[in-house]
Amino acid sequence: QVQLVESGGGLVQSGGSLKLSCVAYGFIFSDRVMSWYRQAPGEERVLVASITPSGATTNYADSVKGRFTISRDNAKNTVYLQMNSLEPEDTVVYYCKSVRSGRAVYWGQGTQVTVSA
C-alpha cells in the first residue's frame, strides 16, 4: 500500500525549531523527487522545498531560504524538513509530496505546525 506518513509537527515558540519527517511506503522512494508543501486555511498549497532523487539538488521558496533545510535518506525512505527560526507566519499544515515523471503523484496526510508569538 502506497503511503507517505508525516510526523514532527507541533507547537513551538517563535524563533524555535522543528524537524519534520516523511516516511514512504509501497513505492520506490529513491527515484522520486520529494517535496514539502504547506497550506493555510482557504489558501492554495504552496511549495516550500524540494530535493532531487540523489539529494544533490535542493530548491526553496524565498520565504524559507536560510531557515529551512530539506534532506533525504534513501536507505530509510525518508525525507526531512529542518525548520529553524520559526515565525508565526509559518503556522500552517505541512505536506510531503512524491513525484516521478509519468508516474502517480503521492501526498501525505499533513502535519500541523503552530508557532506562537
PyMOL commands that set and color helices and strands:
alter all, ss='L'
color gray80, all
select helices_A, chain A and resi 29-31+88-90
alter helices_A, ss='H'
color red, helices_A
select strands_A, chain A and resi 3-7+10-13+18-25+33-39+46-51+58-60+68-73+78-83+92-99+106-107+111-116
alter strands_A, ss='S'
color yellow, strands_A
deselect
rebuild
show_as cartoon
